[in-house]
C-alpha cells in the first residue's frame, strides 16, 4: 500500500488485478479485475477520489475488508 495525497483516500495498493483502497476513515475496499492501466490512471489522477468514483466504483464491485 502506497500513501497518496487525497482528501478521502489514504493509501492505494495493487497486485494481480486487485486494487485496494484505504480511506482516511480506516475503511478499506478491494476491487477485483482492475487492469494495470486503470491502476496507473488512478495513481496519476489529480483527484483520486473523483477518479475512483467515476472509473472504478462504477465498473467494479468493491468488497469491504472486515474491521479487526
Phi, psi and omega per residue, in radians:
X1 nan 2.277 3.122
X2 -1.888 2.341 3.051
X3 -1.158 2.506 3.125
X4 -2.278 2.717 3.084
X5 -1.518 1.850 -3.115
X6 -2.787 2.583 3.112
X7 -1.328 -0.363 -3.127
X8 -1.946 -0.606 -3.004
X9 -1.807 2.318 3.113
X10 -1.723 -0.654 -3.095
X11 -2.508 2.637 3.043
X12 -2.340 2.333 3.067
X13 -2.224 2.705 -3.137
X14 -2.625 2.258 3.063
X15 -2.763 2.281 3.042
X16 0.882 0.774 3.079
X17 1.417 0.055 3.129
X18 -1.874 2.017 3.111
X19 -1.705 2.136 3.114
X20 -1.965 2.289 -3.107
X21 -2.169 2.170 3.064
X22 -1.906 2.246 -3.128
X23 -1.641 2.826 3.112
X24 -1.040 -0.456 3.112
X25 -1.184 -0.284 -3.088
X26 1.756 -0.261 3.087
X27 -1.173 2.522 -3.113
X28 -2.338 2.324 -3.128
X29 -2.222 2.541 3.062
X30 -2.081 2.331 3.124
X31 -2.021 2.086 -3.083
X32 -1.669 2.520 3.099
X33 1.620 0.122 3.139
X34 -1.264 2.323 -3.122
X35 -1.390 2.754 3.062
X36 -0.995 -0.657 3.125
X37 -1.106 -0.728 3.122
X38 -1.112 -0.684 3.089
X39 -1.098 -0.810 3.140
X40 -1.046 -0.727 3.134
X41 -1.120 -0.699 3.095
X42 -1.097 -0.801 -3.105
X43 -1.143 -0.509 -3.120
X44 -1.539 -0.184 -3.058
X45 -1.170 2.464 3.078
X46 -1.118 -0.706 3.092
X47 -2.047 1.756 -3.100
X48 -1.160 -0.649 3.113
X49 -1.111 -0.766 3.125
X50 -1.131 -0.768 3.137
X51 -1.100 -0.766 3.114
X52 -1.012 -0.825 -3.129
X53 -1.102 -0.751 -3.027
X54 -1.437 -0.516 -2.997
X55 -2.075 -0.350 -3.114
X56 -1.889 -0.980 -3.112
X57 -1.067 -0.557 -3.123
X58 -1.297 -0.264 -3.046
X59 -1.988 -0.513 -3.050
X60 -2.182 2.545 3.039
X61 -1.492 2.221 3.107
X62 -1.572 2.421 3.074
X63 -1.845 2.130 -3.122
X64 -1.337 2.337 3.079
X65 -1.299 2.337 3.124
X66 -1.123 2.396 3.101
X67 -1.179 2.583 -3.137
X68 -1.647 nan nan
